[in-house]
Amino acid sequence: MENKCLYPACEQVPYGRGLCFNHYQSAARFVKQGRTDWPTLIKLGKAKPVRKRKTWFLDQPIDGETE
């Protein structure tokens, strides 16, 4: 697991999709504006896919999530 943001020269801890909070917010803004999309960013190595969360105790998908 990466301990730092995917953005070049950023040493911050990842918040989501491999990006720190600030860079995640920037990417999400571009996605919302229609300037890019998550699949494209993932393909370019500029973001990671969403991790599926699992319950800590049961190790089963949370309601509505699939493996």
N, C-alpha and C positions, 0 to 999 in steps of 0.2 A: 504494500500500500504506500502510495506517495505521501510524503510528509509536507509537501509544499504545493502551492498553486501551479497550475499548468502554464500560466502566463509567463513569458520569458522574463527573467530577472526578478520575479516576485517570490519572496521567501515566506509569504504568509501561509497559514494552515488552510487546507481546503475546507470549504463550507458546503458546496454542492457541485456535482458534475466535475469534480477535480479542480474547481476554481475557488479562490478565496471569496469572501463575502462581496467585496467591492467589484472584482472582476466578474463574478456571477451576476451581479446586478446589471453591469454594463452589457453582458451578453444577453441577458433576459430582456433588456430594453430593446436591443437590436432585433431580437426575435419578435417581440411584441409589435415593433414598427414595421415588420415584414421585410427587413433588410437582409435577413438570413433566417435559418431555421436550425433546430437542434441536430437533426440528422446530418446536415452539412457540416456543422461545427465538429461533430463527432468524427465524421469521415476525414476531416482535415487535422484531427488530433488536437483541436482547440477546446474540446469538452469531452467528458466521459458520459456514457449512458447512465440513466437513472438506476440507482441501486435499489433492488427490491428489499424493503424492510421486512424483517421477520420478528415475531415476538421473541423476546429474549428467553422466556421460560419454556415455551413449547416448540420453538424452532419450526413454526408453521407460518404460512403467509397470513398477513393481516387481512381482514374481510375485504373481498373484492380484488386482491392482488393474486397474481399467478406466478409460478416459478419461472 
